[in-house]
Amino acid sequence: MIAQLDGVIVEKAPTSVVLDVSGVGYEVFIPVSTYESLGDIGQRMKLMTYQHVREDALLLFGFASKKEKSMFARLISVSGVGPKLALGILSGTTIDNLTLCIVNGDVDRLTKLPGIGKKMAQRLSLELRDKLEDVTGVPGAALAAAVPSESIGKLEEAVMGLISLGYARADAQRSLSKILAAEPDLPLDELIRRSLQKA
């Protein structure tokens, strides 16, 4: 099992990267969040990997953080969720937002993710609601209380607003989550303005 790769970036795209590890080029499929953390071509990068074996292929999926890899493993444990769908889900939102949607049973928001219909959204929530502590380090009930479900949509809109201004998703998510946890009733424009002031 290939659990980690440390090599030089030879090629990169939003869905995959090729790492040269001691002269061997490994193609690794990645979520957008990992792509955003990649350096430039020619730089070294360490990825945690998940090796998926099929009859007709041997595929590697890579992640910049343990949190991403843990969520990926949880997603593919759900019946009907394969590795490519799991990557699409991870690319469609942040891990924190995904976790909150699952814990709160927010089927409407889950169905907005790529490849997720109503039945799959319900299954994700039902099967994973109490199994995400190893991803977040926080019990599900405490996590649900941290950011109310009605704030999730506002948080995601604000994240997208900051990304359009050139911020990395992870930085935007971190900044906005702190502000929203302290003041959940802030209007969207004020939330973005406060975050820009702290940057």
C-alpha positions as CSV (number, residue, x, y, z in Angstrom):
1,M,0.0,0.0,0.0
2,I,1.4,3.4,-1.0
3,A,0.5,5.7,1.9
4,Q,2.6,8.7,1.1
5,L,4.7,10.3,-1.7
6,D,7.4,12.9,-1.4
7,G,8.6,14.1,-4.8
8,V,9.0,16.9,-7.3
9,I,6.0,18.3,-9.1
10,V,6.3,17.6,-12.8
11,E,2.8,18.4,-14.0
12,K,-0.2,19.7,-12.2
13,A,-3.9,20.3,-12.9
14,P,-6.9,21.0,-10.7
15,T,-7.8,17.2,-10.7
16,S,-4.3,15.6,-10.7
17,V,-0.6,16.0,-10.2
18,V,2.4,14.1,-11.4
19,L,5.2,13.7,-8.8
20,D,8.7,12.5,-9.7
21,V,9.8,10.3,-6.8
22,S,13.4,9.2,-7.4
23,G,12.9,9.1,-11.2
24,V,9.5,7.5,-11.1
25,G,6.5,9.6,-12.1
26,Y,3.4,8.9,-10.1
27,E,0.0,10.3,-11.4
28,V,-2.1,11.2,-8.3
29,F,-5.7,12.3,-8.5
30,I,-6.4,15.2,-6.1
31,P,-9.3,17.4,-4.8
32,V,-9.3,21.1,-5.6
33,S,-8.3,21.9,-2.0
34,T,-5.1,20.0,-2.4
35,Y,-4.4,21.6,-5.8
36,E,-4.7,25.0,-4.1
37,S,-1.9,24.0,-1.7
38,L,0.5,22.8,-4.4
39,G,3.7,24.6,-5.1
40,D,5.0,25.4,-8.6
41,I,6.3,22.9,-11.1
42,G,9.8,21.9,-10.0
43,Q,9.1,22.3,-6.2
44,R,8.9,19.4,-3.8
45,M,5.6,18.2,-2.4
46,K,4.5,15.6,0.1
47,L,1.1,14.0,-0.3
48,M,-0.7,11.5,1.8
49,T,-2.1,8.9,-0.6
50,Y,-4.8,6.3,-0.8
51,Q,-4.2,3.5,-3.2
52,H,-7.3,2.1,-4.9
53,V,-7.0,-1.2,-6.7
54,R,-9.5,-2.2,-9.4
55,E,-9.4,-5.1,-11.8
56,D,-8.4,-2.8,-14.7
57,A,-6.4,-0.1,-12.9
58,L,-4.3,0.9,-10.0
59,L,-5.1,4.5,-8.9
60,L,-3.6,6.8,-6.4
61,F,-5.5,9.6,-4.7
62,G,-3.5,12.3,-2.9
63,F,-4.2,14.8,-0.1
64,A,-2.3,17.7,1.4
65,S,-3.7,17.1,4.9
66,K,-4.6,14.2,7.1
67,K,-8.0,15.7,7.5
68,E,-8.7,15.5,3.7
69,K,-7.5,11.9,3.6
70,S,-9.6,10.9,6.6
71,M,-12.8,12.5,5.1
72,F,-12.1,10.7,1.8
73,A,-11.8,7.4,3.6
74,R,-15.1,8.1,5.4
75,L,-16.9,9.0,2.2
76,I,-15.8,5.9,0.2
77,S,-17.0,3.7,3.1
78,V,-20.6,4.8,2.2
79,S,-22.3,2.4,-0.2
80,G,-22.5,3.9,-3.7
81,V,-19.6,6.4,-3.1
82,G,-16.5,5.6,-5.2
83,P,-13.2,7.4,-5.1
84,K,-14.0,9.7,-8.1
85,L,-17.3,10.8,-6.5
86,A,-15.6,11.3,-3.1
87,L,-13.0,13.6,-4.8
88,G,-15.9,15.5,-6.5
89,I,-17.6,16.0,-3.1
90,L,-14.3,17.2,-1.5
91,S,-13.8,19.6,-4.4
92,G,-17.3,21.0,-4.1
93,T,-17.0,22.4,-0.6
94,T,-14.7,22.7,2.4
95,I,-14.3,19.8,4.8
96,D,-15.8,21.9,7.6
97,N,-18.9,22.7,5.6
98,L,-19.3,19.1,4.5
99,T,-19.0,17.9,8.1
100,L,-21.6,20.4,9.3
101,C,-24.0,19.4,6.6
102,I,-23.6,15.7,7.4
103,V,-23.9,16.2,11.2
104,N,-26.9,18.5,10.8
105,G,-28.6,16.3,8.2
106,D,-28.7,19.2,5.8
107,V,-29.9,17.3,2.7
108,D,-30.6,20.4,0.7
109,R,-27.0,21.6,0.8
110,L,-25.6,18.1,0.3
111,T,-27.6,17.7,-2.9
112,K,-25.9,20.8,-4.3
113,L,-22.6,18.9,-4.4
114,P,-21.5,17.2,-7.6
115,G,-23.1,13.8,-8.1
116,I,-25.2,13.8,-5.0
117,G,-28.9,13.2,-5.2
118,K,-31.4,13.3,-2.4
119,K,-31.1,9.6,-1.5
120,M,-27.3,9.7,-1.5
121,A,-27.4,12.9,0.7
122,Q,-29.7,11.1,3.2
123,R,-27.4,8.1,3.2
124,L,-24.3,10.2,3.8
125,S,-25.9,11.9,6.7
126,L,-27.3,8.7,8.2
127,E,-24.1,6.7,7.9
128,L,-21.5,9.3,8.7
129,R,-23.2,11.6,11.3
130,D,-21.5,9.9,14.2
131,K,-18.3,8.8,12.5
132,L,-16.5,12.1,11.8
133,E,-14.8,12.6,15.1
134,D,-11.5,11.2,13.7
135,V,-11.7,13.8,10.9
136,T,-12.6,16.8,13.0
137,G,-11.3,15.9,16.4
138,V,-14.7,17.1,17.8
139,P,-17.7,14.9,18.7
140,G,-20.6,15.4,16.3
141,A,-23.0,17.1,18.8
142,A,-20.3,19.6,19.8
143,L,-19.5,20.3,16.1
144,A,-23.2,20.9,15.2
145,A,-23.4,23.4,18.0
146,A,-20.3,25.3,17.0
147,V,-21.8,26.7,13.8
148,P,-25.6,26.6,13.5
149,S,-26.9,24.9,10.3
150,E,-28.5,28.2,9.1
151,S,-25.1,29.8,9.0
152,I,-23.5,27.2,6.7
153,G,-24.9,28.8,3.5
154,K,-23.8,32.3,4.6
155,L,-20.3,30.9,5.3
156,E,-20.0,29.2,1.9
157,E,-21.2,32.4,0.1
158,A,-18.7,34.5,2.0
159,V,-15.9,31.9,1.2
160,M,-16.7,32.1,-2.5
161,G,-16.7,35.9,-2.3
162,L,-13.2,36.0,-0.8
163,I,-11.9,33.4,-3.3
164,S,-13.1,35.7,-6.1
165,L,-10.9,38.4,-4.5
166,G,-7.9,36.1,-4.7
167,Y,-7.9,34.5,-1.3
168,A,-7.1,30.8,-0.9
169,R,-10.1,28.7,0.2
170,A,-8.4,27.4,3.4
171,D,-7.5,31.0,4.5
172,A,-11.0,32.3,3.8
173,Q,-12.6,29.4,5.6
174,R,-10.5,29.8,8.7
175,S,-11.0,33.6,9.0
176,L,-14.7,33.5,8.3
177,S,-15.5,30.6,10.6
178,K,-13.9,32.4,13.6
179,I,-16.0,35.5,12.9
180,L,-19.2,33.6,12.3
181,A,-18.8,31.4,15.4
182,A,-18.6,34.6,17.5
183,E,-21.3,36.5,15.7
184,P,-23.6,34.2,13.7
185,D,-26.2,36.9,12.9
186,L,-23.7,39.1,10.9
187,P,-25.0,40.0,7.4
188,L,-23.0,38.6,4.5
189,D,-21.5,41.9,3.4
190,E,-20.4,42.7,7.0
191,L,-18.9,39.2,7.4
192,I,-16.8,39.6,4.3
193,R,-15.8,43.2,5.3
194,R,-14.6,42.0,8.8
195,S,-12.6,39.2,7.3
196,L,-10.9,41.6,4.9
197,Q,-10.0,43.9,7.8
198,K,-8.3,41.0,9.6
199,A,-6.3,39.9,6.5
